[in-house]
């Protein structure tokens, strides 16, 4: 499908509007996405070990969301949701590389096969904003395909730069540019500076703080001198360097005057690795407990978003797509995400919807801190948050141990009230049966609506197969 057809499909008459519209009415959009930065890894979210003065200043100048989520527990599926505005059953991207990650002899089901790339038929938010007159740039991690139809340029980005795209996770010990933090920031600044006469979308997708960890020597020494364990000190130093690059970006916006008409979003793609405990949140990257999917999230827009505000409404990164389009003047898109602009501007206190969903029909190796499993970060699971309540439906027990008829005994469902039990410590599945059944019905209805594929039973001819490289990745 060509770009022109895709753009028309999305925006209808809006795509036919002249690009000579009064561009000053359209804000610049800057999305800063950290990689593997956990919810509890920032000062403004309560970290006592890590220093993030620039991110904390950003939080003071904007709106902080305390219940912001990624679309998935690890990198590629989260980014697929972000770019498409769609839940994972629609994109087919569930993992990095494979959904068969770990010991196959411990897998009780055959996982749904993973799709590694975001299909070129999806209209990304970059393509949608191009149709609204935006110049678009991606600086950093793409992670959604390199083919003729799935690379960033084919998916709507006018400019694409990544100093580390060949092997982003390889440790380089670069004393001046760890994880490419500053080269990516500088490239994004040059892009915004050279396009001041038109609205821009700048997607600054950092590789930091993803393993292998790197930092500037002075940053590492700063934390070692505090007596912190070397491994944790390197983690802290990498965050510190990332934070400084964000300070550099915000200083540029202020000096250039672009800050007054720029919507800035800062968030992360999934939870922290096991190197950083997210307590009181349970788990880490790759699982669907709070520590795996809840993210730091800040929205800043001078004279539009009231500074120093806290918003507790649950949101998810697929909401950014319709939000960006609404900021550009187009509210006619039909996506899984919801436009957050009314929340940003203080026009509403909460979203129209009351439920968020996650679907992972596979296996990820390496257990998380305080996880359900001693072998996997997660087994096949579908998760929903509704208000303060959260339900996990584990498909091994659901399919093999009696399903709905045996919920009292098969441990297929975990149910938590996050208001009272943010750490997901005590399941209420067999205590509040009425609430369990209500949420289960909602969850099954959503799975049917999205045609969420399910893992299947193992037979003599149908078994999980570990392909080369399946235990690598993220």
N, C-alpha and C positions, 0 to 999 in steps of 0.2 A: 504494500500500500504506500503510495507516494506521500511526501510530507503535505502537499497541497490538499490531497484528499483527506488526510488525517486531520488537518487543521479545520477544514470545512465541516467534517463530521463532528468535531468537538464544539465549535463556536457558532456554527450556522451563520446568520447574518452578521454577527460580530466580526467574523474573519474577513468580511468584505468591506469593512469600514476602512476609510483612508488612513494610512499611517501618518497623515499630516494633522492628526488630532492634537489638541493642546497637551503636549507631553508632560508639561509641568504638573498636571493634575494626577499623573500616574506616579506613584512612589517608586524609588529604587527598592529592590528587595535583596537583602543579604542574608543568606542562610549559612551559618557556621556549624558544621557537623563534626563533632569529635568522634573518634573511633575507640570503642571499648571504655569510655569514661563512665564510671558507675554513678548512680544517683548520690551516693554518700562520699564521692571523691572531691567535692568542692566545699570551700569554706561556707558558702551561703546555704548549703544543705546540711551543714553540721560537722564537716570533717575537722578533726583535731590534729591529724597527721600531715595533711597536704595544704599547701598555700596557693590560693588562687585570688590574689587581690584585684586583678583586672576583671575577672569573671564576677567577683563579688560586687565590684562597682557597677558592672552592667546590670546586676540584679537590683541594685538600689535605684537605678535610673529607669527601670521598666517594670513589667509585670512578671512575677514568678508563679509558675504553675507547679503545685506540689504533687499532683497526680497525673503527670505526663508519662506517656508510654511509647515504646517503640512498637512497630507492627510485628516484630518477631524477636526471638531471643538471640539471634546472631546476625552477622553483617549483611550478607546478600539479600535474604528475604526481607529484612527491615528496609533496606534501600529500595527494593522493588516496590514495596508498599508506599514508601515515601514518594518515589518518582511517578507512580501510576495512580495514586489515590485509591488503590484497591486492596482488599484483603487477600491473604495468600492463596486461598482456594481458587481465586480468579487468575492469579499470575502463575501459579504452579511452582514458584520459587520458595522452597522450604528450608534450604540449608546451603552450605558452601561445599560444592563438589558432589556430595552424596548424602542421602538420608540413611545409608547403611554404614554407620560410623561406630566402631567398637567390635566386641566379640560377637560374631554371628551365632555362635552356639548358645549365647545367652538371650538371643532375640526370640520371642515367642510368636511374632507375626512377621509377615513380609511387608516391609515398608513401601509406601507409595514412592515411585521413582521421582527423583528431583529434576527440576528444570534449572539449569545454571544461568541462563540469560533471560533478561526481560524482553519478551517478544517484541519485535519491531512494530507490530500492529497496535501496541499500546501507545496512547498519546501521553507523553510525559508532560510534567508541568512546564518544562522548558519549551516544548513545542507549542503548548497552549499560550504561554506568554509571548512567544515570537509572533503569534497571530494577533496579539494585542499591541504590537509595536515595540516590544522589548528586544534589546540586544542581550544575548545570553552567554554566560561563561561558566565553565566548570574548572576548578583548580583543585586537583587531588584525586581521591579514590573514586572510581566508577564502579567496578566490581560486578557489572551486569552484562558483560559480553563485549567481544572485540570484532565480531563479524561485520560484514558490509551493512547489515540492517540493525545491528544491536550496539554499535559503538556510540560514543557520546555525540559525535557530529551527526550521525544518522538519527539520533534521538532528540535533536533540537538544540544542541549547543553550538553557537557560532564559534566560540573559542574553547579549546580544551588544552590544558597544560598539567602535566604531572611529572615532576622530576624523579619520581620513583615508580613509575608504572610497570617497569620491566619485572621487578621483584620487590614489591613494597615492604615485605616483612623481613627481608634480609638485614641483619645487623651490620651497620656500616661504621659506627663510632665516629660520626662526623662531628668535629669539635665546634663547628659554627652553625650547622644546619641539621640537628638531629631530627629524624623522621621527615625531613624536608619541610619542617614547620615554617621556616622563614622564607624559603624560596617560593612556596605556595602562596604565602601571605603577600609577598612582594608582587607576584604575578597578578594576584587579584586586585591589589591596589593600582597597578599600572592599567589594568583593564577598566576599572571604575573611573580612573582619572582621565583616560583617553576617550571616554564615552559620556562625558558630563552633559552633552546636549541632548541626550535621549535617555529614556528609562532603561535601567539595567537589572537583570537578574544575575547575581553573583553567588554561585554555589561553591563555597569553600569547604571542601570535604577532606579534612586532615587525616593523615595516617596515624597520627599520635592519638592515643598512647599505646596503640596496638603492639603486642610483642612482635619482634624482639625489641626490648626497650632500649632507648638511647637518650642521652642528654648531653648538654654542654658540661665540660669538666667542672666549671665553677658552680653550676647548679647542683651537681652531684656532691661536691665538697660541702656545699651549704647544708645539705641534709645529713651527710656523714658526720659533720661536726656536731650535730645535735645528738649523736649517739644512736641514730636509727640503724637498724639492720641494713646491710648493704643492698640486699635485694629490694627491700621496701624503699630505701633511699633513692634507688634508681627510678622506681615507679613514681615517687614524689617529685624527683627532678624533672622527669619527662612531663608531668602535669604542669610543673612550674614554667618550663619552657613554652609549652602550649599556651599557658595563660599570658605570658609576655607577648606572644605573637598576636593575641587577641587585643591586648592593650595597644599594640602598634597599629592595628587596623582601626580601632576606635579613635585613636589620635588622628589618623589620616582623615577620617570622616569629619571630625570636628574642625580641623584646620582647613579642609577644602570646602567646608560649608555643606557638604552632602548629607551630613547627619540629620538636618532638618526635614529632609524629604526621603529618608531611608528607613524602611521597616527592617529591623535586625532581629533574627531568630538565632538563638544559641541552644543547641541540644546535643544529644549523643545517639548513636545508632543502636546500642543495646547495653546490657549491664556490664559490670567490670568482670575481668577474669578472676580466677581463684586467688590471685596475688593480693586482692583487696577485699576484705570482708565488708559486706554491705549491711551488717547488723545495725539496727534491729530487723532489716529486711532479710528475707530468707533467699539463699541461693546466689547464683552468679550467671554470667553470660552463658547462653545455651539452654537455660531452663525457663520455665514459665511461672515460677514464683516471682515475687516482687523484685528481688535482687537481680533477676535476669532481664526484666523488661521495663521497669520504671526508670525514668531518665530525668536528669536536670533539664530544665526548660525555662528560658527567659525570652520575653518579647519586648523590644524597645522601639519606640516611634515617637520622637519628641513632638509635643503639642497634640498628640493623638492618644497615646497610651499614658495613663497617669503613672508617674514614677512611684516606686515604693509600694506597689500593690501586690497583694497575694490572692491567687485564684485557686480554689480547691477543686473545681470541676474536673473530673477525669477527661483527658483528651488523649489522642493518639497521633503518631506522625503522619498518618494518611490524611489527617485534617489540614495539613499545610497546603496541599494542592488547591482545594477549593478556596482556602483563605487567601492565597496569593492571587488567584483569579479574581476574587471579590475586591481585593485591594486595587487591582488593575481596572475594575469597573465591570467585570463579567460575573454575574451570579447565576448564570444559566447552565452550569455544568451538572452532570448527574454522576456522582461518584459515591464510594462507600464512606469517604470522609465527610466531615461537616465544616462549614465555614465558621471560623473562630472570630471573625472580625467584630461581630456584636459584643463578644466577651472582651476583646482587646480595647474597644472603644467605650466600654462601660454601659452599653445599651441594654445588655442582658446579663443576668447573674449566672446562667447555666446554659448548656446546650439543649437542643430539642430532643436529642436521643438520650436514652438512659442506659445503654449497653455498649460494651466494647468486647471484641472477640479476637481469639488467636487459635490457629489450627496448625499442629505439627504432627504429621502422620509418619514419623520415622524415629531414628535413634541417633543420639549424639554421644560420643565417648567422653570419658573423663568426668567423674562425679563432681558436683559443686559443694560448696560449704553448706552443711545442714540440709542436704538434698533428700529426696525421697529414696534415692537409689545409690547403692555403693559401687555401681559399675558404670552408669550412664549419667550424663547431665540431665537428659530426659529420655523417656520412652514415649511412644505415641500418645498424644494428649490433645484435647481441645479444651480451651479455657475461655471463661466469660467473666467480665465484671459488670455488675448491675447495681448501681448505687454504691452502698458500702459493702455489698456482698460479692464474693468471688467463688466460682466453681471450677474445678478441674475434673474433666472426664477422661480417665485413663483407659485406653482402648484394649489393652491386653486383658484386663479383668472384665471389661464390658463384653468383649466378644467370646472369651473363653470360660468365664465363671458365672454365667447365668444372667448377665445383663440387668435389665430393669427389675426382673423378678427376684433377683438375689442381692439387691443393693445393701441390705442389712449386713451381709456377710462377705461380699466379694471385694470390698475396698476399691471399687471402680471410681468412686466419687470422693473428692475432698471438698469441703465447704467451709469458708471462712468469712467472718465479719471483720473487715479490715479496720473499721472504726475502733473495735475493741481488741483486735488481734492483728496488728499490722505485720507482725512477723510470721503469720500463717503457721502457728504452732499447734493449735488445737482444732482439729476438724469437727465441724458440727453436723456432718452429713447424717448421722444417726441420732442427733439430738433435736434439730429443727427440721423435721421431715417435711413439713409443709413448705418451708422456704427451699429446701433441696429439690423437691418435686417441681416447684414453680420455676426455678432456674434451669433445671434439667430440660423442662419442656421448651423454654426459650432457646436453650442451646441447640437442641435437636431441630427445632424449627429453622434456626439460622443455618445449620449444616445442610438441611434440605434445600433451603433457598439458594445457597451458594454452590450447591452440588459438591460439597467438600469431600474429596476422595478419602476413602478409609483404607488402612492397612488390611491385609487379607490373611487368611489362615494358611499355615505351612502344610504342604503336602509333599509326597515323595518327589514330585517333579517341580514343585513351586516352593523355593526356599530363598532366604536372604543370601545374597552373594556379595562378598567383600571384594570390590574391585581395587586395583592398584591405586594407592593414594587416598583411599577412603578414610584412613585414620589421620590424614594430615589436615591442613586447612585450618578452619576457625571453629 
